Amino acid sequence: MGPGNGERDAGVADDAIVAGRIILGLKTLCDHLGCSLREALDAYVARYEQLRRERPADFAKSHEEYWANFHS
């Protein structure tokens, strides 16, 4: 990862989280953090919860709808 890519990757992950693109968000976090899928899922959920608190209007779906078709 080159200089400045960390912020870009974090932005891509946030965009994916807000858009409900869970798989893309997980892949981005795995790459960005250099971690396992399980660790990326933990990071994803934590970031999702933070973004949901800070930017609720950015989420088009309710919490239940967001996670309805995702099983880990």
N, C-alpha and C positions, 0 to 999 in steps of 0.2 A: 504494500500500500504506500503510495507516494505522499509527499507533503500535501496537506489540505484534504486528502481523500477521506479522512475520518469524519470531518464535518459533513461532507457531501453524502457519505454512506449513512450517517445518522439521519440526515434529511430525507434520503430515499426510504429508509426504514420508517420514519414518521409518516411520510406520504402513504406508504403501503398500509400502515396500521390504520390511519384515518379512512382510507379507501376500502378497508376490509379485505385487502389482498394478503391474507395470512401467510400463505406459502412464500410469496415474494419477500414479505417482511422477515420471516424466519431465515430464509437463505441469506438475505442481506445482513442480518445480525450474526449469523454463523461466520460469514466472511469477514465482517467488520471486527467482531470480537475474537475470532479464531477459536471458537468454542464448539461444543457438541450441540446436536439438535435439542437435547433436553435443556441444556443451559440457555440456548437461544430462546426456547419456549418460555422459560422463566423470565428472561429479560424482556421478551415481547409482552407478556402479560403485565409485568410491572410498568413498562412504558405505556401500554394501552391504558391502564388505570390512571396514570399520570395525565396523559393527553385527554382522556375522558373528563377528568376533573378540570383541567386548565382550558380546554377548548370544546366544550360540550356541543356547541352549535355546528362544529365541523363534522360531526358524526350523523349520517343520514339514517342509521338503523338504531333501534334500541339495543341495550346490552344483550337481551335474549336473542334477538334476531341476528346480531353480529356473530354470535358463537353457535347458532343453531345447527349448522352443517359441519362443524369442526369437531373431531374426536381425536384425542391424543392418547 
